[in-house]
Amino acid sequence: MTHSRSLLTKEWYKVPLSVDCPSCGAQTRAAGIVVGPSSLTGDPTNSAENNILAKPPASLDAFAFVETLSGRTKNIERFVVNRFHSMFAFRNDCLMPICEHCTEALPSPTIRSSVMNGFVRLGQRRLLVNERLLIYSSNAVLTEFHGGTSIEETDFPYPDYAVVLVCDTEIPGGDTGTFELWHSIARNDYAVLVRGHDGRDVLRDVINDDLASVVATVSDLGLVLTQLHLAQASSPYCALARDLFLKALGDAGYQQVHQEADHAVR
């Protein structure tokens, strides 16, 4: 089943393949993208970046081959094109796989079956890696299929994570929600949980090696943190997390509007 949806995900896989380029005729190494069941999809007629808090998307609950990605492209260019520049490029504002020889776009029908079959084969052998980088597109054409793989996502929150900060948040359109920062001492990494104004989970971002990557997620989602609260007011651990998070936000160019018991950053 193929459909156009908005897409928000940190579960996606680059699937390698080899095909004959329909433009130059040479055999080329290429790749396709498959997104996983934890991906969130919504109405493509509403920009994902303007409605993520007001209208939280629904889980995909399936694997899907990405035919094209368009709409917001800043993080797609950073995390896909710039990392795999010989395999992907933008054509007519759409992300497309390309031939390594002539750099022409490879039409989806040319690679669709190879990507799906390769995903199942490599996934069953645990040879695929979840890239875990944010893809955020207001218009993605997806073809769902049954992966039949043993790839599994770990539930969040982990038992050894603790919430340290809770931030009231909004987007430029005025819709509100909350942003929670979690930390694991044992794993020495961070996780974030974004909820819409109705309390529904919008994004679960499980593994962030440092606070800079957490701040990058805030930026990619276009969030404004209007109030920052300690999860436990008397905890020095939470107070330290607040100070470190404010420093990471400042290093990324965010400005603190005022400094009291609570904080606002923009």
C-alpha positions in Angstrom: 0.0 0.0 0.0 1.4 3.4 -1.1 0.3 6.7 0.4 1.5 10.2 1.0 1.9 11.2 4.7 3.9 13.6 6.9 6.7 11.7 8.5 8.6 12.0 11.8 11.0 9.2 12.6 14.3 8.2 14.2 13.9 4.6 13.1 15.2 4.3 9.5 17.6 2.0 7.7 19.8 2.5 4.7 19.5 -0.6 2.5 22.3 -1.2 0.0 21.6 -2.6 -3.4 23.1 -2.9 -6.9 21.0 -2.1 -10.0 21.3 -1.1 -13.7 20.8 2.6 -14.1 18.0 3.3 -16.6 19.7 6.6 -17.6 23.3 5.5 -18.4 22.9 1.7 -18.4 25.8 1.1 -16.0 25.5 -1.1 -13.0 25.5 1.1 -9.9 25.8 0.7 -6.2 22.9 2.5 -4.6 20.7 2.5 -1.5 17.1 2.9 -0.5 15.5 3.9 2.8 13.1 1.9 4.9 11.4 3.4 8.0 10.2 1.3 10.9 7.0 0.8 12.9 7.8 3.5 15.5 7.7 6.2 12.8 5.0 8.7 13.2 2.8 9.8 10.3 0.1 12.3 9.8 -1.9 14.3 7.2 0.4 15.6 4.5 -1.9 18.5 3.8 -0.9 19.9 7.2 2.7 20.8 7.6 4.2 18.5 10.2 6.4 21.3 11.6 3.3 23.5 12.3 1.0 20.8 13.7 3.2 18.4 15.6 1.9 19.6 19.0 -1.7 20.4 18.0 -2.3 17.2 16.0 0.1 14.5 17.2 0.7 12.0 14.4 -0.1 8.2 14.6 2.4 5.4 14.7 3.1 3.8 11.3 3.1 0.3 12.9 4.7 -1.2 9.8 7.9 -1.1 7.8 7.7 1.2 4.7 9.9 1.8 1.7 10.4 5.6 1.2 9.5 6.5 -2.4 10.3 10.2 -1.9 10.7 12.8 0.8 9.9 16.4 0.4 8.8 19.4 2.4 11.1 20.4 5.3 14.5 19.4 4.1 17.1 20.9 6.5 17.6 17.8 8.7 17.1 15.5 5.7 20.0 17.2 3.9 22.2 17.1 7.0 21.5 13.5 8.0 21.0 11.8 4.7 22.4 13.7 1.7 25.5 15.1 3.5 26.4 11.6 5.0 25.6 9.6 1.9 26.3 12.2 -0.9 27.2 9.6 -3.5 23.9 7.7 -3.0 21.2 10.4 -2.4 20.4 13.9 -3.8 17.6 16.4 -4.1 15.8 16.4 -7.4 12.9 18.8 -7.8 12.9 19.3 -4.0 12.5 15.6 -3.4 15.1 13.2 -1.9 16.0 10.6 -4.4 18.6 7.8 -4.7 21.1 8.5 -7.5 23.4 6.6 -9.8 27.0 6.7 -8.7 28.2 7.1 -12.3 25.8 9.7 -14.0 24.2 11.0 -10.8 20.8 10.8 -12.3 17.9 9.9 -10.0 16.9 6.2 -9.8 13.1 6.0 -10.2 11.4 4.2 -7.3 10.1 1.4 -9.4 13.7 0.6 -10.4 14.8 -0.1 -6.8 11.6 -0.8 -4.8 11.6 -4.6 -5.0 15.4 -4.8 -4.4 15.2 -2.6 -1.3 12.3 -4.5 0.2 13.8 -7.9 -0.5 17.2 -6.7 0.7 15.7 -5.3 3.9 14.1 -8.6 4.8 17.2 -10.6 3.9 19.7 -8.4 5.7 17.3 -7.7 8.6 16.8 -11.4 9.4 20.6 -11.7 9.5 20.8 -8.6 11.8 23.0 -6.8 9.3 21.1 -3.5 9.2 21.6 -0.6 11.5 19.0 1.9 12.7 20.5 5.3 11.8 18.7 6.9 14.8 18.9 10.4 13.2 15.8 12.6 12.9 13.9 12.5 9.6 11.2 15.1 9.5 9.2 15.6 6.3 5.8 17.2 5.7 5.3 15.1 2.6 6.6 11.5 2.3 5.5 8.9 -0.1 5.6 5.5 1.6 5.0 2.0 0.5 4.2 -0.3 3.4 5.2 -3.9 3.5 5.6 -6.8 6.0 9.3 -6.8 6.9 9.4 -10.3 8.5 12.6 -9.3 10.3 13.9 -9.7 13.8 14.7 -6.0 14.2 13.2 -4.8 17.4 13.0 -1.3 19.0 13.6 -1.0 22.8 10.7 0.4 24.7 11.1 3.8 26.4 11.6 4.7 29.1 14.2 2.3 30.2 14.0 1.2 33.8 17.3 2.9 34.6 16.3 6.3 33.1 15.0 9.1 35.3 13.3 12.3 34.2 15.3 15.4 35.3 13.7 18.3 33.5 10.2 19.1 32.3 9.8 22.0 29.8 6.7 23.7 28.7 7.0 24.2 25.0 5.3 25.8 22.0 5.8 26.2 18.3 5.6 29.4 16.3 1.9 28.8 15.5 1.1 28.9 19.2 0.4 25.2 19.9 1.7 24.0 23.2 3.0 20.8 24.8 5.8 19.5 27.0 9.4 18.4 26.5 10.9 16.0 29.1 14.6 15.3 29.5 15.6 11.9 30.9 19.0 10.7 31.9 20.6 7.4 32.6 23.7 7.4 34.9 24.4 3.8 34.0 24.3 4.4 30.3 25.6 7.9 30.4 23.2 9.1 27.8 19.9 11.1 27.4 16.4 10.5 26.2 13.6 13.0 25.4 9.9 12.7 25.3 7.7 15.2 23.6 4.0 15.4 24.3 1.2 17.3 22.6 -1.2 19.6 24.3 -3.6 16.7 24.9 -0.9 14.6 26.6 -0.3 12.2 23.7 3.3 11.2 23.0 4.6 12.9 19.9 8.2 11.8 19.9 10.3 9.3 21.9 13.9 10.0 21.2 15.8 7.3 23.2 19.5 7.6 22.6 21.4 10.9 22.7 25.1 10.7 23.6 25.2 14.2 24.8 23.1 17.3 25.4 24.2 18.8 22.1 22.3 16.1 20.3 19.2 16.8 22.5 19.4 20.5 21.6 19.6 19.5 17.9 16.4 17.6 18.3 14.8 20.7 19.9 16.0 22.8 17.0 14.9 20.3 14.3 11.4 20.2 15.8 11.2 24.0 15.9 10.3 24.1 19.6 10.4 27.1 21.9 10.9 26.1 25.5 8.8 28.6 27.4 9.3 27.4 31.0 11.9 24.9 32.4 11.1 23.1 35.6 13.1 20.7 37.7 11.5 17.2 37.9 12.3 17.3 41.6 12.7 20.8 43.0 15.0 19.8 45.8 17.2 17.5 43.8 20.8 18.7 43.2 21.0 16.2 40.4 18.1 17.9 38.6 19.6 21.3 39.3 22.9 20.2 37.7 21.0 18.9 34.7 19.2 22.3 34.3 22.5 24.2 34.4 24.1 21.8 31.8 21.1 22.0 29.6 20.9 25.8 29.7 24.6 25.9 28.8 24.0 23.5 25.8 21.1 25.6 24.7 23.2 28.8 25.0 26.1 27.2 23.0 23.6 26.4 20.2 22.4 30.1 20.1 19.3 29.9 22.2 18.7 33.0 24.3 17.4 32.9 27.9 14.6 35.4 28.2 14.6 35.7 32.0 16.3 33.9 35.0 14.2 33.0 38.0 13.2 29.7 39.5 12.0 28.8 36.1 13.6 29.6 32.8 12.5 30.4 29.3 14.7 29.9 26.3 14.1 30.8 22.6 
